[in-house]
Amino acid sequence: MNSDQFEGKWKQLKGTLKQRWAKLTDDDVTALSGKKDELVGRIQERYGITREQAEREADEWAAAANADLDQADRQTLASHATRRM
């Protein structure tokens, strides 16, 4: 997921953020404002890992969370379509 996509889905994605990285504070999450680069920096800082590792983890999390959101969207659409029949 590129930075623009990440920023566009931020409101939906941030719900799972603290589940994945419990060391991030509410202030951290608020300050991120959907900026992937800032998330990577905070993960690196809080967990003491390399920037490359933090970026890889952020990408994996975002891809999984995005897939979950897409699946939920498809289920909602299917449910609405069934009700209209």
N, C-alpha and C positions, 0 to 999 in steps of 0.2 A: 504494500500500500504506500503510495507516495505521500509527500507532506500535505498536498492539497486535499487528497482524499481523507487523510488522517484528520485534518482540521475540520473538514466538513461533517465528519461523523463523530466529532469529539463528544458531544452531549450524550450520545448513546454509548460510546466506548468507555467514558470515564466511570460508568457504573461498575464496571468489572476491574477497574484499575487497582483499587486498594485491595481487592481480593487477591490479585496477582502479586502486588508489591506492598505488603503491609507496613513496611518501614517508611513509606511516603506519608507525609502528614496531610491533613485537610488543606493547610496553607500551601503545601507543595502542589496539590491537585488544582487548587484555585489559581495559583500563579502560572501554571502551565498553559492555560487557555488554549489547549489544542495544538500547541507547538511541539511537534515530534522531536525536534532537536533539543528542546528544553527537557522533555521527558527523558531522553537518553542521558543527558547530563545529570539529572537528579538521580536516576537509577545508578549511574556510575558512582556518584558521590555517596549515596546512602548505603550501597552494597559493596563498595570498594573493589569494583571490577573494571576491566578495561573498557574503553569507549566502544571498541568493536564488539565485545561481548554484550554490553548494554544495548547496543543498536540491534544486534541479532535477537536478543530477548524481546525487545520492544516490537520488532517486526513480526516475530512469531506470535506474540500476544495479540497484536492488532489483526493479523490475518485470521487467527482463530476466533476472536471476538466478532470480527466482521462477518465471518461465515455463519456464526450463530445468529447474528442480527438478520442476515439475508434469509436464513431458514425460517426465522420467526416471522419475517415479513411475508414470505411465501405462504406460510400456514394461515396468517391473518387474511390474506387475499383469498385463499381457497375457502376459508370459513365464510367470508362475506359473499362470495360467489354462490356457495351452497345455499345460504339463507335466501338469496334472491330468486332461487328456482322454485 
